[in-house]
Amino acid sequence: MSSYWDNNGRYQALHNALWELIPPMGEVANAAGNPALERYRKACKIYRDIFNNGACNYPWGEIRKCFGIRQRDYALAGRQGYRIRLNFPKLEADLETPMSDYILAGNRAISRQA
């Protein structure tokens, strides 16, 4: 299975090239004039939080808005302390397409500017 988390996503090379345009902190340069690249940046931050921190830094409403997923669809029985356990293999599979869409949209925006 390909996933951006495992560095073998469908458009991994494109993702890596776009990521070079993302600042270490804050919005992309000219975020208002480049909304697709800014959406890509936000999606990457949320994606990373899901897999790196178990989605504990973003409210699920924001995750749902970005990726169209709901916590209850990925929750496993039991808890890890105060956190809900998540089905990460299902998340990886289900987030491949939306991440690809953000990557392709960001690339189109950059290509038009060049």
Residue, then its C-alpha position, 0 to 999 in steps of 0.5 A: m500500500s502506498s502512503y505519503w506517511d511511508n514516503n511512497g505515496r502516488y505522487q511522492a516526488l511531486h509532494n517532496a518538491l512542493w514541500e520545499l516551498i513550504p516555510p518551517m513556520g507560518e503560512v506560505a508566501n502570498a497565501a491569499g494569492n496562492p490558496a491551493l499551496e496554502r491548503y496543501r500546507k495545512a493538509c500536510k500539517i494535519y496529516r502529519d499530526i494524525f500519524n505522528n501524534g494520533a490526531c491530538n493537536y487538531p480538533w476532529g472538526e478541522i480534520r473532517k473539514c480538511f479530509g472529510i473523515r470522522q473520528r468514529d469511523y477510525a476509532l478502535a475499541g479501548r483507549q490509550g490513556y485519555r486518547i482514542r485508539l485509531n485504525f492507522p492502516k485504514l487512515e493511511a489508505d483513506l487519506e491517500t486520495p485526498m492528499s494526492d488531490y491537495i498535492l496535484a492542486g498545489n502543483r497546478a497552482i505553482s505551474r500557472q505561476a511559473 
